[in-house]
Amino acid sequence: MPNDHARPGISRRSLISGALGLTAATAGAGLLSACSGSSSAGSASGGAGSGTGGVAPSVSLGPKLATVQYPEGYVGPVARELKPLTSEKVTFKIVVPQDVTIGDWKTNAFTKWLEQKTNVHIEWNQVGGTPDDLMTKVNAMIAAGDIPDAFMGVGFSRSQLFLYGQQGLFTDVGQYIDAYALNLQQAMKDYPETRKLVQAPDKKIYTFPSINDCYHCRASNGRTFLNTDWLQQVGLEIPKTTDEFREVLRAFKKADLGGNGKTIPFAGYKDAALDTYFMNAFLYNPGEPWLVVNDGKVDVTFDKDEWREGLKYLHGLYGEGLINKDVFTADQDQMERYGNAPGKPIIGGARSYYWGGFVDIDQKDPDARWRKYQAIPPLEGPNQVRYAAWNYLGVGVDVAKLVITKKCAKPELMVQWADAQLELEAILRAYGGPHFAWAKKGELGINGKQAIYGFDATWNTQNGLSWSQDNAMYRSQDFRLGERVNPKDLTFEKPLYQQTVDSYFPYKQPQEMQFPPVTLDQDQAAQEAELKTNLKNEVSQSMSRFITGQLDPNDDGAWNDYKDRVAKIGVKPYVDLQQAAYETYNS
């Protein structure tokens, strides 16, 4: 979940603050370790010897805007005067997805602003449909040889980028970074792991990447909430262990705090997997595709004895009626009906990425229902296992924001155009729209330090203003935490940030246990696709059946049959493929 993308109908600005990708980081928690030597605002000089190959820059950055405030030790994008990139207007053709938030790319406010600043005009080919539809249409264009100068906002996988790059279709932008992408060059200094994350196995870079250091995104896969009012009413505290958690849910049910037998002690839905929270009381489990690294060896979690113990625990909760019966079939709308039940709340807790996954968010009301639910730490299991599955790498670098093709006659200018979007004001306009202001001295950001900027409203419902996070940006942790907190319009970003700091960061697994985002070559990708799909289906369906009682995890026969099924599908060849890709990644 690398982007802050919302469900249809929710503005992207709300997503900047909400849903699946939100705030930023705390020092030392970096998804990509921040470089201690890059603490001054706008320290990019772009001089020879910097970046990849010691190439003297062919371009220079505009002067910094003196009026912008930065917190001490700031690492991130800087506000500069954007200069035209060319004396005569140049036109590129770019394929982009249709998006209701963006509206018509031709008339979008950021489109007009960026063209005025850079003197680069874009002819947009706007392709509609779901992400799968979009990729199908893009692949058809490529097969027909009808390609644009670039693709932007198209979700190419790492393997696709590598394949098309090797075929000569996609341009290696790595050769242009030193001379033409000074903002990206600085971002790569601030986040040294970026280059490793974006390079293909042949060490080339086939995309202009986007860096989004989203702090609380790292814990979102396992974030879980309990109603603190209900805890007070039953006289219990936030549970620390699996046994205590069970007792809390039992108390909620017995007290029937929802009234008239409507109480749901704990609710979940199909798009927020239970295993990413509960299994981490038994073994480190990052969730689908359930890959981990133990002492340098890649493995899976779903066939281990500890996984079975987790299934037994969830089977027990479900069997006692402590979890909603439709936990594996309920959708987002049903979850919101539970959370927004009229009158008083009927759910005691929820497995959700953030509050908006199960209850409406009213930022004006200090007593709004969402404020009663607190993100709770991971539980400790019977063998003293307690992990918060922490995503160190996956949410920070998007490798498919802008892909330049062989049709582009001026790739160096296209790189400059993309790099201009990593300037601070361009970033704010691209993802939040034009209604922002630079913070005044003394105004505070989410982390309590000097704020950098603030928006007129956290929830922007107007379309046609931004590019909906479909372009390259550089949002460092300091940048994201630099958003001004308005005491009259208290964003949920601050409590979500703080609860992530307090409840999940202390329990993160060692980084070496996380399986990184690897790239497979063409043959490997073809083998993986079928294995991955079949394993996902078997693991997901069996997990549902074990928890709901269609299968009994206490039955040795049922458990061994399940292990036999995943073995026959191909756990070993699947792990072997990932091991080979992991070793290439680390080479």
N, C-alpha and C positions, 0 to 999 in steps of 0.2 A: 503494500500500500504506500507507494512513493508519493502520491498527490493528494491534495485536500479536496477530493471530489465528492460532491453531494449526490443525493438521490434526485431524480428528475423533479423539477418544480421548486428546488431550493437554490437560492442564488449562490454563486461561487464566493461572493464576499462572505456569506454566512459560513461557508466552508472553510475559508481562511481561518475563521475563528472556530469552526465546528467540525462535526462529523468525523471523517476518517483521517484527517490530517490537520493538525492544529498548530500548537505553539512551537517553542523552540527549546533550548537546552540550558543546562546549568554547567558551570565550568567543571571540566573533568568528566562529564557524562557523555562526551562527544561521540556521536555515531561515527564520525571521522575525526580523529584527534586534531584539535586546533593547534596550529603552529604557534608556539610561544613567542617567536620572534616577529610575529605579524600583528602586533597589538595596536599600532597607530592607524588611525583612519586614513584609508587611501594611500597605503605605502607602496603601491605598485609603481615602479619606475620603468619597467619594461626594458631595462638596459640589456646590452649584450651579455650573454652568459646566463641569463635567467631562463627559466622554463626548460624546454627539452633539449634544444640543440645549440644554445649559445648564439642564436641568430639575432642580429641587431634589428630592432623594430623598424618597420616601414611606416608605422603610424604612431601617433602620440595621443594621450588622453587629454581631455579638456581640463581646465583649472577646476579645483574644488570650490564648491559654493561655501562661502565663509559663514553664512547665516545658520547653517545646520548644526545642531547640537549632537554630540556623541557621548556615550558613557565612557568612563575611564577604561582603558584597555580594550576598546572596541575592536572586534574582528568581523569584517563583513563588507558589503557593498557600500560605496561612497557616492554622495551626490556631486556630480560634476556638470559643467557646461557641455552639452552635447553639440558637437559641430557637424555640419554636413559632411557626408562621407565621399561625396563626389560633386564636382562643379556642375555637371550636367545630369539631369534626372535619368536614372537607370531603372529598367523594369525587369523583374523576375517573375516567373510563374511558379506558384506554390500550391500543392494540394493540401487541403485542411479538412477537418471534420466539421459538419454542421453542428451548431450548438445553440440552444435557445438563449443561453445567457449572453453569448457573443452577438447573436443576431446576424445580420448581414456583415460579413467581414469587410466588405467594401466601404460601408458607411460607419463602421464601429469607431467610437471615439478614440480609442488607443491607436487604431490603424491610422487615422488622420494625424494624430499627434506625432507618431513615429515617422511618418513620411515627411511631415513638415520639418522635423529635426534632422533627418538623415539624407533627404533628397532621394530616397530609394522608394520606388513605386512597385507595388505587388499586384499582379493579376491572380485573383484567387479562384481556384477550382474547389468548390465546396461540396463535399461528398457526404450524403446522409446515411442514416441507418445505425444499427447497434455497432459496438466495437468489432464484432465478428463480421457484420455486413461490410463495414468500412475496410477491414483487412482483405476480405474477398474481392472487393472492387479494386483495391490497390494492387493486389496480386495480378488481377486481370489486366490492369494498365501495364504492369511490368512485363507480363507475358506477351502483350501486344506491342511492346516497345514504345508505348505512348506515355512517356514519363515527363514530368515537369523538371524545373531546375532544382526543386527541393520538395520534400514531404515534411510537414510540420504537424505535431500533435497526433501522429499516427503511431500506434503502439507496436512497432516492430520489436520482436524478441531479440535477445542477444544473439541467438543462433541465426536468425534471419539477417541481422546486420552483418555478421561474419560471412555468411554465405554470399549475400549480394555484394559485399565488399570484395571478397576473393574473385568474384566474377567480373569485377571492374565496374559494376553498376553504381555503387556508392563511393563517394570520394573519401580518401583518408584526410580528415581535417587536422590530424595531428601535425602535419607538415606546415600548417598555417598558424598554429597557436602562438608561437614565439613572436612572429612578425606582425600579426594582425588581430590577435585576441588578447589584449593586455588585461582586460577585466577578468577573463577566464583564467589567464595565467596567474593572476593574483589569487583567485579563488582556489586554484590548485595548490598554491603555496600555503594558503590558510588551511586547506584540507588535503594533506599530502597523500591520503589513500585514494583520492579521486582518480588519478591516472590509472592505477591498478584496476579500479572498478570499471572504467570505461574502455580499457584496451581489449581488443580481441586477442585470441591466442597468437596471432602473427605480430602482435605489439602495435598494430595500427589502430587508429581511432576513427570509426566510421559514422560518428554522430557528434553533433555539438550538444554537450550534456547540460543538464539542469541540476543544480545543487539545492536541496531543501532540507535543512537540518531541523527536522520537526521533533522536538524533544518528547512530547507525550505520545507521539505516534509509535515510539519504540515499545511502549507498554500496552498499546490499544488492543492487541489481539487477546490479551488476558484480562482486560479491565472488567471489574465486577463491583456492583453496588449493593449496599444495604440501606434500608430506611432507618435513620438514626432516631427518629421519633418513636418508631415501633420498638427499637431496642430499649429505649427508656421505659416504655410502657410495660414491657415484659421483665424489666429489671436486669438486663444483660448488657455486656459490653461487646465491642467489635471482636469477633472470634479470631483466635490465633491458630487453631488446629482444626483438622477435619472433624473431630469429635465435637468440638465447641460449635462449629458451623451447623452440624446436624441438630444440636440442641437448640440453637437459635431458631432454626426453621420449624422445629417441633413446637417451640413456644409460640411462634407466630400463628401456627395452625390452631393450636389449642385455644389461644385467646380470641381467635377469629376476628382479628383487628380490621378486616375488610367488611365485616358484618354480613349477617344472613347467609353464612356459609360460602360467601364469594371469595374468601381469602385465598390468594395464591402465594404461598411462602416465598417461592423463588420462580422467576420467569426467564425463559430464554426463547430464542427463535432460530430458524434455520440458517440465517446469515451471520450468526455470531456463535461459533462452535464452542461447546462446553469444554472440550478437551484442553483448549489452550489455557484455561484457568485451573481446572480441577486436577488434571493429570500431573501438573507441576508440583503437587504434594507427594508424588510417588516417584517421578523421574523427570529430568529436564525434557520438556516437550514443546517445541516451537509451533506445533500445528502443521497442517497440510503444507508440503508433502511429507512431513514428519521425518526430516533428515537431520541428523546431528553428527558431531565429530567427537570421537573419544580417542585421545592420544594419537591424533593424526589419522585415524581410521574412520571413514564414513559409515554410518549405520542408520537404521530406522528405529523408531520407538514402538511401533504398533504391534510387534510380536513378542514383546518382552514380558516377563512375569510381573514387573511393576505396572505395566499397562493393564494387565488383567486385574491387579488389585484396585486400580482406579475405576475400572468397569464395575467391579463388585460394589465399590462405594457409591457410585452414581446409580447403580441398579437398586441399591437400598433406599436412597433418597426418593427415587421415582416410585418405588413400590409403596412407600409410606404416604404418597400423595404430596410430597414436599416440593415437587417440580411440576410445572404445568404439563398437562397430558399431551399437548400439541407442540412440545418443545422442538421437535424435529420437522414439523410441517408449518408452523406459524410463520407468517411473513412479517415484514416491517409494519404494515398497516394493522395487523392483528396485535402486534406487540404494543403499538401506540394506543390501541383501544384498551388494553389492560392498564397501561400506565396512566392514561387520561380518563379513567373511569369517573363518571360524575359523582359528586359528593366527596367521599373520602377515598384515599388510596386503597386498592385491593391487592397490590403486590408488595411483598416485603423486601425483595431484592431482585436484581436483574443482571444478566450477563450481556453487556453491551459495550460498544466502543466508546461511547460517551452518553451523556444524559439524553441528547436528542434522539437516540435510538429507541427510547421507550417512553418518553414523556415530553410534552411541549416545554419550550424554554421561554420564560418571561423574564427578561432582564431588569424590568422596571420594578417588579414586585419583590421586596426583600423576603416575603414569606411564600414565594412561589413553590409549587410542589417539588420541582426538580432539586431545589436546595436542600430538601430533606434526605436525599440519597447521597451517600458518601462512598467514594471508591475505597475498597478495603484491600489490605495487603494480601499476598498469596498465603495459602494455608500451609501449615506444617503437617505432614503425614505421619503415620505411625512409626516410620523409620527415620524421623527427623529430616526428611527431605522438604525443602521449601525454596522454590525458584519462582521468580518473575521472568517469564520468557521475554528477554530484552532484545530488541532488534537493533544491533549495532550498525548494520550496513545497509539493509534493504530499503529503508525509507529515505535515504539521503541523496542518492544519485539516480536520476532518470536518464537512461541511456538513449532514449529515442525521441527527443524533443524536436530536433531539426536534423534532417538527413539530406545532405547535398548530393545530387546525382551527377553522373558523367555528362549530362546535357548542359550543365551550368557552365557558361563560358567565362564567368568571372567568379570563381569560387572564393578568391581572397576577399572580394567585396561582400559576398554573401556572409562570410565569416565575420567581417567587420560589422555588418548589419545585425547579426545575431549577438555579437559581443556588446553592441550598444544597448541591448536589452538587459544587460547585467549592471547597468548604472542604476543608482538608488531610486531616483525619481521614476525612471522607466519601469522598474520593478513594481513600485507602488501603483502606478497607473495601469500596468498590464494585469495585475491580479486583483486590485481593489477599486479601480476607477479613479476619476480625477478629483473626487471630493475628499481630499486629505489636506492636512496642514502640517508644517514642521512644528515640532514641539518647542515650547518655550523653556528657557533655562529654569530648572527646578521642578518641571513636570516629570512625573515618574512613570516608568514602564512596568510591564508585567512582573519583572524580577526586582522591582523596587529601586532600580538605578535610573539615571537620567534617561528620559524618553527621547526618541528620535523623531517620531511622527505620530499622528493620530488621524483617525477617520471620523467623518461627521456622524456616522452610525455604524454599529457593528453589523447590523442586518441590512444589506442593500438589496432591494427587490427590483431595481431598475436594470433592464437588459441593455445591451448595446454599448456598454462602457468599457468592459475589460476583455482580455483574451482568455479568460476562464482557465488560466494555468496551462494552456496548451502550447506555450512557447518556453524558450530557455530563460531561466532566472537564476539568481544567486541569493538565496535566503539563508543566511547563516543563523546560528542560534542567537547571537547577539542582536541581529536584525529583528528576528521574530519576537524576542523578548523586549525589544525597544518600542513596541506599540504602546502609546499612552493609554493609561487606564483612566477612564472618565468616571468619577465618583457618582455621577448622576445617571450613568448607563453602564452598570457593572457587567462587563463581559464575563462569560463563564470560563474564558481562557485562563484567568488568574487562578481560580480554584482548581481547574483541571491540571494546570502546571504544578501547583503546589502539592496536590494530592499525588501526582506522579512522582514528584521528588520524595515525598514522605513515605509513600506506600509501596512503590515498585522499584525505584532505583536501588534501595539498600539490598534487595534480594535478587538482583540480576545475576544471571549465570556468567561464568568466565567467558570472555569473547571467543577464546579458542574452541569453545564447544559449539558455536554457531556455524552452520554450514553457509558459506558465502554464495553470492550470486555468480554462478559459473557460466561459461559459454561452451556449448557443445558444437562439434563440427557437424557436417551434414549427415554423415552416417550415424553418428551418436544420437543426433536429434531425432532421426527417423526411428531408431530403436527405442529411444526413451518415450516418445509420444504414446505409443500403444501401452507400454508397461505402466507408465504413470497414470494413464486414464483408467486402466483396469484395476490397478492397486487402489486408486482413490475411491472408485466405486465400491470395491469389496470392503475396504476399511471403514468407510462412512456408513454403508448399509449395515455392516455387522456391529459397529458401535451402537447404532440406533437400536438394533434388535437386542443386543445384550442389555442395554440400559432400560429399555421398555419391557423386558421380560419375555420377548419372543424367543430369546435364547437365554440360558442361565450361565453367567460367568463363573458360578461356583461349581458347575458341572465340568469335570475334566474332559469328558468326551466332546462336549460342545466347544470348549476352548481348543483342544487339539485339532478338531476338524477345521476350525477357523485358521489355525496356524498352517495346516496343510494346504488350505485354499490359497493363502497369500504366497506360500512357498511355490506352489504350482504356477501361479500367475507369473512369478519371476522376481522375487525379492533379491536374490543373489545377483542376477545379471543387472538389475536396476541399480543396486548399490555399487557394483563394479564400474558401471558407466559413470556414476557420480564420483567415485574415487579417482578415476582417470582424469575427469574434468577438474577435480579439486587439486590434483597434483600439478596440472597445467597452470591453473590459476596461481599457485604458489611458486611456480618455477621462475 
